[in-house]
Amino acid sequence: MDNTRLVLFVALSLVVLMLWSAWQQDYGPASKHAAPPASSTAQTKTAPGAPATGGGAGTGSATSTSGVPSADLPPTGGAAPAAKPSKPAQATGARLLPSTGRIHVKTDVLDVTIDTT
C-alpha cells in the first residue's frame, strides 16, 4: 500500500481532533448561547424596593427597568450594624508560640529554625 503514511496522518489528525473536542467540553469557555439554569424562585421574586416589571404575557422574568435581574435581598432596617472586632480563636489548652519569634522544626530530613519577625 503506497498511502500508508497518508492513512496514518489522517488517523492521527482524527485522534487529535477528538482530544481537542473533549478538552473543550471539559475545560473550554462556556458557550455564549447556552441558556442559564432556570431557578423557579429566583426568577419570580423581586427585591424589596425594586421596581416591578410590567408582567405582560410571555415575560416570565423579574428584571428591573435596566434589564438586570434583581437579587433576593433581606430588607434593611436603616444603617448596617457595626462590625465587631473578632478575637482570634483559641482552643482550650492550646499552647501558644514562644515570644522569641523563632520556630524550630525538626523532621527526619531537616532540622530548621524559622525566624518569624
C-alpha positions as CSV (number, residue, x, y, z in Angstrom):
1,M,0.0,0.0,0.0
2,D,1.6,3.3,-1.1
3,N,-0.6,5.5,1.0
4,T,0.3,4.2,4.5
5,R,1.8,7.4,5.6
6,L,-1.3,9.4,4.4
7,V,-3.7,7.0,6.2
8,L,-1.7,7.2,9.4
9,F,-1.6,11.0,9.2
10,V,-5.4,11.2,8.7
11,A,-5.9,8.8,11.7
12,L,-3.6,10.9,13.8
13,S,-5.5,14.0,12.8
14,L,-8.8,12.5,13.8
15,V,-7.5,11.4,17.2
16,V,-6.1,15.0,17.8
17,L,-9.5,16.4,16.8
18,M,-11.4,14.2,19.2
19,L,-8.9,15.0,22.0
20,W,-9.3,18.7,21.4
21,S,-13.1,18.4,21.3
22,A,-13.2,16.5,24.6
23,W,-10.9,19.1,26.1
24,Q,-13.1,21.9,25.0
25,Q,-16.2,20.2,26.5
26,D,-14.5,19.7,29.9
27,Y,-12.4,22.8,30.3
28,G,-13.2,25.2,27.5
29,P,-15.0,28.5,27.9
30,A,-18.8,28.4,28.5
31,S,-20.9,28.9,25.4
32,K,-22.4,32.3,25.0
33,H,-25.5,30.8,23.5
34,A,-26.2,28.4,26.4
35,A,-29.3,29.3,28.5
36,P,-28.6,29.9,32.2
37,P,-30.0,27.3,34.6
38,A,-33.6,28.1,35.4
39,S,-34.4,28.7,39.1
40,S,-38.1,28.7,39.9
41,T,-37.8,31.0,42.9
42,A,-35.1,33.4,41.8
43,Q,-36.9,34.5,38.6
44,T,-40.3,35.2,40.3
45,K,-39.2,37.2,43.3
46,T,-38.1,40.8,43.3
47,A,-36.1,42.6,45.9
48,P,-37.9,45.0,48.3
49,G,-37.9,48.4,46.8
50,A,-37.0,47.2,43.4
51,P,-39.3,48.4,40.6
52,A,-41.6,45.6,39.3
53,T,-41.7,45.0,35.6
54,G,-44.8,45.2,33.6
55,G,-45.7,41.5,33.6
56,G,-47.0,41.1,30.1
57,A,-47.7,37.8,28.5
58,G,-44.5,35.8,27.9
59,T,-42.1,37.9,30.1
60,G,-41.7,35.4,32.9
61,S,-38.6,37.0,34.5
62,A,-38.1,39.5,37.3
63,T,-35.9,42.2,35.9
64,S,-35.7,45.9,36.7
65,T,-36.1,48.6,34.0
66,S,-32.4,48.4,33.2
67,G,-32.7,44.7,32.2
68,V,-30.6,43.5,35.1
69,P,-32.1,40.7,37.2
70,S,-32.9,41.8,40.8
71,A,-31.4,39.9,43.7
72,D,-33.3,38.3,46.6
73,L,-32.0,40.5,49.5
74,P,-33.3,40.7,53.1
75,P,-34.9,44.1,53.9
76,T,-32.5,46.6,55.6
77,G,-33.7,48.4,58.6
78,G,-31.6,51.6,58.3
79,A,-27.9,51.6,58.9
80,A,-25.9,48.4,58.8
81,P,-24.7,47.1,62.1
82,A,-21.2,47.9,63.1
83,A,-18.7,45.2,62.7
84,K,-17.4,43.7,65.9
85,P,-13.7,43.2,66.3
86,S,-13.1,39.5,66.1
87,K,-10.9,37.7,68.7
88,P,-8.5,35.0,67.4
89,A,-10.0,31.6,68.0
90,Q,-8.1,29.7,70.7
91,A,-8.7,26.1,71.6
92,T,-8.8,25.2,75.2
93,G,-5.5,24.0,76.4
94,A,-3.7,25.1,73.2
95,R,-0.1,26.1,73.5
96,L,1.0,29.5,72.2
97,L,4.1,30.1,70.2
98,P,7.2,31.3,72.1
99,S,7.6,35.0,72.1
100,T,11.1,34.8,70.6
101,G,9.8,34.9,67.1
102,R,11.5,31.7,66.1
103,I,10.0,28.3,65.3
104,H,12.1,25.2,65.4
105,V,11.1,22.4,63.0
106,K,12.7,19.0,63.1
107,T,11.8,16.3,60.6
108,D,13.5,13.1,59.5
109,V,15.4,15.1,56.8
110,L,15.6,18.7,58.0
111,D,16.4,20.5,61.2
112,V,15.3,24.1,60.6
113,T,14.8,27.2,62.7
114,I,12.4,29.7,61.1
115,D,12.6,33.4,62.1
116,T,9.0,34.9,62.1
117,T,10.0,38.5,62.7
